[in-house]
Amino acid sequence: MLIIDKYSYKPLYIQIYQQIKDKIVSGDLCEGSVLPPIRTMAKTLMVARNTVDSAYQQLCSEGYVLGKVGSGYTVQKIDIPNMISPNTKLLDFTSNTEEVQPSEAAMFDFQYGKLDIANFPLRIWRRLLNHVLLSDEIRGLTDYNEKNGDLLLRIQIMKYLHESRGVICSPEQIVLCSGAMSAVSLICKLIATKTVAVEEPGFDSARETFINNGYRLNPVPLTGEGIDSDKLKLLEAKLLYTTPSHQFPTGIVMPVNKRLHLLDWANQNAAYIIEDDYDSELRYNSRPIPSIHSLDQNGRVIYINSFSKALAPGLRMGFIVLPQTLLEIYLSKFSHCNCSIPWLEQKTMYHFMEQGHWNRFLNKISVINKRKHDTLISTLNSQMGKRTTVHGKNAGLHILLEVDNGMSEQELIEAARKVKVKVYPVSNYWINVQNYSDNMVLMGYSSLSEEKIVEGVSRLSSAWF
């Protein structure tokens, strides 16, 4: 007997279909059994005949029953061992998810990369989004558009890169991607070599992306000026991934001479340099050094960046500037692929840049983050003094804090946790972790207020000293 709940959110025909299917899978309705006629079933359940017909048709389409004129609906043979049990239920993740208890949650989370939603230009973004939705542009929503990304947005990015980073390129060379690591993954598919030189320590997400694309990593140690170019020359790598404007995670800024040395290496070895310029916009006490791409005369630099560090990581909007040789390979290999960034976000970002909001926002967010940065540095100096060393200040959204109290990295993190402060490990960014001093933590500050930064550092001082 079937039981129908007319108040359930499930359509009636689905309830009928599901119960009959379960009876077939469980064996209650065996091969050759004939289902009641539609009229009889509808009268028994007090539902419309169309409802029962829809249920039977669904069973037919999935092969559980066979309908023949004059013979009704007959149950078919089902390979039960390969079926999912009808009693299997979707887990209730809302009730089974372990929640962090208030007593364990960090009140002061120095997470890197998370931004403060209060700083996002929500009113402007909403207005521009509505403009796109209500204008003739909205026709693009129902079409497959430019494969490299919206042309007008790429033109705005081209202008911005030329003005701010000295990058000279055409809109055709710019490919929009859903974030910097999406860009790295695409580059991996364009270059024949399967070995890449990476900074040691370096960005763990980039390393993971290379590994997932079948690359072998060659870690190159750092000097006080960035990657050790002498050690790089000893390798046979044809590809280098580097973060020269604010090395991650150490914060080292690569000087111009070092950048020129890397270009010499690339030219002499017919190699490519992936320049990840990930937070170059955020400089607090000096102007940014020109990008490596701006110094390149021979098409050896692949420039990547995103809007994640300044505007919003949730937009998943990044871009590559491809050299002409790789652009031709890209157009050949990916001629049938489409841009992975939603069209609506691309058009909104175009208007955001075209109307000057992006440049004004950068000025505003740089001032806000500089205040947070300065608050963090001054509080560390006053609370901890010479017992700590700050690495990578005056730029970006994070610092490395070296702590001289005899504690290991894990002990520092655990002591911080006990006073409801969360700081992060640095060991994750090393391949050869035995070369790491094991007494540092990474601290991001972009999502915290200045008041919380002061209180969080005060708690760390009491926990560590």
WONOR-V604530 format. One record per residue. N is the residue number from 1. RES is the residue in three letters. PHI is phi in radians with two decimals (* if undefined). Layout:
BEGIN
n->[N N]
res->[RES RES]
phi->[PHI PHI]
END
This chain:
BEGIN
n->[1 2 3 4 5 6 7 8 9 10 11 12 13 14 15 16 17 18 19 20 21 22 23 24 25 26 27 28 29 30 31 32 33 34 35 36 37 38 39 40 41 42 43 44 45 46 47 48 49 50 51 52 53 54 55 56 57 58 59 60 61 62 63 64 65 66 67 68 69 70 71 72 73 74 75 76 77 78 79 80 81 82 83 84 85 86 87 88 89 90 91 92 93 94 95 96 97 98 99 100 101 102 103 104 105 106 107 108 109 110 111 112 113 114 115 116 117 118 119 120 121 122 123 124 125 126 127 128 129 130 131 132 133 134 135 136 137 138 139 140 141 142 143 144 145 146 147 148 149 150 151 152 153 154 155 156 157 158 159 160 161 162 163 164 165 166 167 168 169 170 171 172 173 174 175 176 177 178 179 180 181 182 183 184 185 186 187 188 189 190 191 192 193 194 195 196 197 198 199 200 201 202 203 204 205 206 207 208 209 210 211 212 213 214 215 216 217 218 219 220 221 222 223 224 225 226 227 228 229 230 231 232 233 234 235 236 237 238 239 240 241 242 243 244 245 246 247 248 249 250 251 252 253 254 255 256 257 258 259 260 261 262 263 264 265 266 267 268 269 270 271 272 273 274 275 276 277 278 279 280 281 282 283 284 285 286 287 288 289 290 291 292 293 294 295 296 297 298 299 300 301 302 303 304 305 306 307 308 309 310 311 312 313 314 315 316 317 318 319 320 321 322 323 324 325 326 327 328 329 330 331 332 333 334 335 336 337 338 339 340 341 342 343 344 345 346 347 348 349 350 351 352 353 354 355 356 357 358 359 360 361 362 363 364 365 366 367 368 369 370 371 372 373 374 375 376 377 378 379 380 381 382 383 384 385 386 387 388 389 390 391 392 393 394 395 396 397 398 399 400 401 402 403 404 405 406 407 408 409 410 411 412 413 414 415 416 417 418 419 420 421 422 423 424 425 426 427 428 429 430 431 432 433 434 435 436 437 438 439 440 441 442 443 444 445 446 447 448 449 450 451 452 453 454 455 456 457 458 459 460 461 462 463 464 465]
res->[MET LEU ILE ILE ASP LYS TYR SER TYR LYS PRO LEU TYR ILE GLN ILE TYR GLN GLN ILE LYS ASP LYS ILE VAL SER GLY ASP LEU CYS GLU GLY SER VAL LEU PRO PRO ILE ARG THR MET ALA LYS THR LEU MET VAL ALA ARG ASN THR VAL ASP SER ALA TYR GLN GLN LEU CYS SER GLU GLY TYR VAL LEU GLY LYS VAL GLY SER GLY TYR THR VAL GLN LYS ILE ASP ILE PRO ASN MET ILE SER PRO ASN THR LYS LEU LEU ASP PHE THR SER ASN THR GLU GLU VAL GLN PRO SER GLU ALA ALA MET PHE ASP PHE GLN TYR GLY LYS LEU ASP ILE ALA ASN PHE PRO LEU ARG ILE TRP ARG ARG LEU LEU ASN HIS VAL LEU LEU SER ASP GLU ILE ARG GLY LEU THR ASP TYR ASN GLU LYS ASN GLY ASP LEU LEU LEU ARG ILE GLN ILE MET LYS TYR LEU HIS GLU SER ARG GLY VAL ILE CYS SER PRO GLU GLN ILE VAL LEU CYS SER GLY ALA MET SER ALA VAL SER LEU ILE CYS LYS LEU ILE ALA THR LYS THR VAL ALA VAL GLU GLU PRO GLY PHE ASP SER ALA ARG GLU THR PHE ILE ASN ASN GLY TYR ARG LEU ASN PRO VAL PRO LEU THR GLY GLU GLY ILE ASP SER ASP LYS LEU LYS LEU LEU GLU ALA LYS LEU LEU TYR THR THR PRO SER HIS GLN PHE PRO THR GLY ILE VAL MET PRO VAL ASN LYS ARG LEU HIS LEU LEU ASP TRP ALA ASN GLN ASN ALA ALA TYR ILE ILE GLU ASP ASP TYR ASP SER GLU LEU ARG TYR ASN SER ARG PRO ILE PRO SER ILE HIS SER LEU ASP GLN ASN GLY ARG VAL ILE TYR ILE ASN SER PHE SER LYS ALA LEU ALA PRO GLY LEU ARG MET GLY PHE ILE VAL LEU PRO GLN THR LEU LEU GLU ILE TYR LEU SER LYS PHE SER HIS CYS ASN CYS SER ILE PRO TRP LEU GLU GLN LYS THR MET TYR HIS PHE MET GLU GLN GLY HIS TRP ASN ARG PHE LEU ASN LYS ILE SER VAL ILE ASN LYS ARG LYS HIS ASP THR LEU ILE SER THR LEU ASN SER GLN MET GLY LYS ARG THR THR VAL HIS GLY LYS ASN ALA GLY LEU HIS ILE LEU LEU GLU VAL ASP ASN GLY MET SER GLU GLN GLU LEU ILE GLU ALA ALA ARG LYS VAL LYS VAL LYS VAL TYR PRO VAL SER ASN TYR TRP ILE ASN VAL GLN ASN TYR SER ASP ASN MET VAL LEU MET GLY TYR SER SER LEU SER GLU GLU LYS ILE VAL GLU GLY VAL SER ARG LEU SER SER ALA TRP PHE]
phi->[* -1.65 -2.07 -1.92 -1.86 -1.29 -1.79 -1.28 -1.25 -1.37 -1.00 -1.06 -1.17 -1.20 -1.09 -1.16 -0.99 -1.11 -1.20 -1.16 -1.05 -1.07 -1.17 -1.20 -1.14 -1.35 1.70 -1.10 -1.95 -1.57 -0.95 1.67 -1.11 -1.88 -1.24 -1.02 -0.98 -0.99 -1.06 -1.12 -1.09 -1.10 -1.19 -1.11 -1.55 1.01 -2.28 -1.26 -1.10 -1.07 -1.12 -1.16 -1.04 -1.11 -1.12 -1.13 -1.12 -1.15 -1.11 -1.14 -1.13 -1.63 1.53 -1.36 -2.34 -2.15 -1.74 -2.29 -1.08 1.58 -1.96 1.37 -1.97 -1.92 -1.19 -1.68 -1.25 -2.09 -1.38 -1.00 -0.97 -1.63 -1.60 -1.30 -0.99 -1.15 -1.51 -1.17 -2.06 -1.15 -1.11 -1.51 -1.19 -1.18 -1.66 -1.67 -1.15 -1.35 -1.61 -1.27 -1.21 -0.94 -1.21 -1.77 -1.21 -1.37 -1.44 -2.28 -1.81 -1.54 -1.35 -1.44 1.61 -1.36 -1.84 -1.52 -1.06 -1.12 -1.60 -1.24 -1.33 -1.10 -1.09 -1.16 -1.09 -1.11 -1.10 -1.19 -1.08 -1.13 -1.04 -1.12 -1.11 -1.74 -1.75 -1.16 -1.03 -1.05 -1.02 -1.16 -1.14 -1.79 -2.31 -1.56 -1.79 -0.93 -1.19 -1.45 1.93 -0.98 -1.07 -1.11 -1.18 -1.12 -1.14 -1.13 -1.11 -0.99 -1.12 -1.09 -1.10 -1.14 -1.28 -1.69 -2.15 1.26 -1.40 -1.91 -2.72 -1.79 -1.04 -1.13 -1.39 -1.59 -2.10 -1.42 -2.37 -1.48 1.81 -1.14 -1.28 -1.12 -1.14 -1.08 -1.08 -1.13 -1.05 -0.99 -1.49 -1.74 -1.95 -1.24 -1.09 -2.13 -2.24 -2.35 -1.50 -2.28 -1.24 -2.24 -1.31 -2.74 -1.17 -1.18 -1.15 -1.17 -0.99 -1.07 -1.12 -1.08 -1.07 -1.15 -1.74 1.45 -1.56 -1.71 -1.62 -2.01 -1.25 -2.06 -1.15 -1.76 -1.95 -1.17 -2.02 1.92 -1.07 -1.35 -1.18 -1.16 -1.20 -1.08 -1.15 -1.38 -1.60 -1.82 -1.20 -1.92 -2.57 -2.23 -1.88 -2.50 -2.11 -1.28 -1.35 -2.89 -0.86 -1.77 -1.80 -1.28 1.43 -1.11 -1.77 -1.32 -1.23 -1.05 -1.03 -1.13 -1.13 -1.16 -1.09 -1.13 -1.14 -1.05 -1.05 -1.11 -1.14 -1.24 -1.93 0.87 -1.84 -1.98 -1.98 -1.56 -1.72 -1.57 -1.69 -1.05 -2.41 -1.09 -1.23 -1.76 -2.02 -1.90 -2.29 -2.86 -1.35 -1.10 -1.26 -0.94 -1.14 -1.07 -1.00 -1.19 -1.72 -1.42 -1.91 -2.21 1.17 -1.79 -1.91 -1.88 -1.64 -2.29 -2.82 -2.68 -1.74 -1.30 -1.38 -1.75 -1.70 -2.96 -1.14 -1.19 -1.24 0.88 -2.26 -2.36 -2.78 -2.08 -1.94 -1.59 -1.07 -1.00 -1.10 -1.32 -1.08 -1.12 -1.14 -1.04 -1.10 -1.33 -1.38 -2.09 -1.14 -1.87 -1.60 -2.06 -1.03 -1.50 -1.53 -0.93 -0.99 -1.09 -1.22 -1.08 -1.16 -1.13 -1.17 -1.03 -1.15 -1.06 -1.38 -1.10 -1.54 1.52 -1.16 -1.09 -1.14 -1.16 -1.13 -1.04 -1.07 -1.16 -1.22 -1.16 -1.13 -1.09 -1.22 -1.12 -1.08 -1.14 -1.03 -1.12 -1.10 -1.09 -1.14 -1.16 -1.22 -1.07 -1.12 -1.30 -1.50 -2.07 1.00 -1.37 -1.38 -2.32 -2.24 -1.67 -1.99 1.48 -1.40 1.32 -2.85 1.25 -2.21 -2.66 -2.35 -1.81 -1.98 -1.64 -1.97 -1.83 -2.37 1.51 -1.45 -1.41 -0.94 -1.13 -1.17 -1.10 -1.14 -1.20 -1.11 -1.14 -1.04 -1.17 -1.88 1.11 -2.08 -1.98 -2.11 -2.19 -1.25 -1.86 -1.04 -1.04 -1.62 -1.81 -1.51 -1.67 -1.14 -1.16 -1.53 -1.58 -1.26 1.10 -2.43 -2.19 -2.37 -1.74 -2.25 -1.62 -2.38 -1.22 -1.66 -1.76 -1.33 -1.07 -1.12 -1.22 -1.07 -1.07 -1.15 -1.11 -1.16 -1.05 -1.16 -1.10 -1.05 -1.21 -1.39 -1.73 -2.25]
END
